[in-house]
Amino acid sequence: MASRTKKARPAKKGRAIQAQRRQPGSPRPWLWALAGAGAVAVVALVVGVAVTRSNGGSGTPAAPEVTAGLPDTPDYHSLMVSPTNAKTLLLGTHYGLFRSTDGGRTWASDALGGQDAMNLVRPGGQTLWVAGHMVLAKSVDGGKTWRDARPTGLPGLDVHGFGADPRHPQTLYAAIAGKGLYRSTDGGNSFTVVSTDVGPAVMALAVMHDGRILAGDMQQGLMVSHDGGKTWVLSLRAQLMGLALSPGDPKRLLAAGPGVLLSTNAGASWRKVLDIPDGGGPVAWSKSNPKIAYVVGFDRTLYRSADSGQTWSAVG
């Protein structure tokens, strides 16, 4: 992991570039390119892993250790902002979930220690899902407690992408590595296969308000389905780690990979607003203050925007 001393630099105008996944500690070359005029809107996705808060289950739990800056873990997978407080963040990592209550300046271990939390999803209300490598868990109290989910119909629990339909919170999608896309219409109790075309390289999955499904594929780019996930077309040639749709403006989108790209026209065009040489990972908007957004850089820096994604600065 690179040093946290790198600063956000002014975005360079011009062609987009394309990202490539790398192992921790190796260089991250990134490249973006539009794949046509039909690039579409994106909803933030990501879920992570789950079991329960690691307090041992008895006695008085020890206060979690608080550290300055992002936790030192092999990778950062998912990010979520509290719907009521723009300074309360939940971060999914290779070592479980971490929480910040001061806008990302300090962090403490929160739950699911040692589990690879690749995705964090809030279908609505107090319900949260976390999914990742060999883990799928659900919380019904805003993340205070978690329980393992073992739905029928899934071929395994290597969940690389997880998303919820904003129109129907009981409808969930899971991208299983090497298998394909699966859908649940009963709140995650059971799943059925939708397509075997999407799954192995998906690192971001999202469902839009018009029903389109988006998949950030690290090999192909941003894929879009207009028929519930049965067939897919390429809309943005970019290897993406994070996608986010502004809760205040459905036409304003963020995509993270080779830094951060911003679209203000529902994905018809994109411009780079933040350059992160080591690459950008999970990205998320604040619902309580839609002008605020965060992105996690693989230089171990958390970046924040206070003007709807136009400009960014390092937190702390």
TAQUI-V47689 format. One record per helix or strand. SS is the DSSP state (2 for helix, 1 for strand). FROM is the first residue (numbers start at 1). TO is the last residue. Records with the same first field share a line. If there is no record, write none. Layout:
SS: FROM-TO / FROM-TO
This chain:
1: 9-9 / 18-18 / 31-34 / 66-68 / 76-81 / 89-93 / 96-100 / 106-111 / 117-124 / 127-133 / 135-139 / 147-148 / 152-152 / 158-165 / 168-176 / 180-184 / 190-190 / 192-195 / 202-207 / 213-217 / 221-225 / 233-238 / 242-245 / 253-256 / 260-263 / 271-275 / 280-285 / 293-297 / 301-305 / 313-314
